[in-house]
């Protein structure tokens, strides 16, 4: 007589893991973007009040209200707009790419099991024992749904709906058409997996080619910033000193100060424009999306702002 330890364990319904959801990720992106816009608008309002002389809020003490503190808040507003959304969006893109990178492996394993005579349901269950990186929670969820009795076709449709990226939609559209026409799923999945790998390989090759251009853009900005630093830290103070000792009296000195302050502001605006534009261009060159350049733009803006406002000595009259 066998003991209780010999009895087969009763099956348990496991709770599906929380997988990636394209819809949920897009909602998070939109919430972050709305928050970034609100923060940026608030900082830009402060910039406008500083420029108008209505309030005096300074990042660098002792300047008073004016254009320099106003541009400080303009830059901080741009960083608040670009950086949080850029980070969240980059994480979203990386998650999608990580899933898409492992999807051909999963489809290939299912096709291999199907070639050995397993049904689609059993093939997915067999593949669920493997590890597929960020795609693993999705595969575990699919296996759990199959254990609950959900048809394999609905499980695959659910996976397509949750991921909902262009590459995944294109792949599963082929699978759906093959199932509707009664095609053998191992051959279809094997072909889809091959096409996905080819597409991803083309993407990687393009990024390898564009990486050099991104480095060129970053170096060009560094050279530009170095040139601006030399002008602001060496040339403008000398110009200001020459105007003060030119013998034209107090009126000539005031005019010289105003001109030098205007030149500094022009350099400041140029650094802002180049940092914003260079970052966006580099991101678009590297991955074909301007969103990839948001964090780079924020970083370049921050570096240029710190150099001009905290490394270069303040220009008198620039406030």
Number of C-alpha atoms within 10 A of each C-alpha: 4 6 6 7 7 8 8 7 7 6 7 7 10 12 10 15 14 10 17 19 18 18 14 12 19 14 12 16 21 15 13 19 20 14 15 21 18 15 17 22 16 13 21 21 15 22 28 19 17 25 19 14 15 12 15 18 20 18 15 13 8 9 19 18 21 23 22 27 26 27 21 23 24 21 24 21 23 23 25 22 23 24 19 19 25 25 18 19 23 18 14 19 15 12 18 22 16 15 20 20 19 19 24 23 19 22 23 21 22 26 25 18 20 21 15 10 11 16 16 18 20 17 23 26 20 15 22 22 12 13 15 20 12 19 20 20 18 23 26 24 20 25 25 20 19 18 16 11 10 14 13 19 13 13 20 16 15 14 20 20 16 17 22 16 16 9 17 19 16 14 21 18 14 15 21 17 12 16 14 9 8 9 13 14 19 24 16 21 25 18 18 21 22 15 14 22 17 12 12 16 13 12 15 13 11 15 17 12 13 19 17 12 16 20 12 13 17 17 12 14 19 16 12 15 22 14 12 21 18 12 17 23 18 13 14 19 18 14 14 21 14 13 20 19 12 11 10 11 11 11 9 14 19 16 14 20 22 16 18 24 22 16 17 22 19 12 18 20 15 16 23 22 13 19 25 24 16 21 27 21 21 26 22 18 22 21 17 16 14 16 20 23 27 29 24 24 28 25 18 25 25 17 15 26 21 13 17 20 17 12 12 15 13 20 23 13 17 21 19
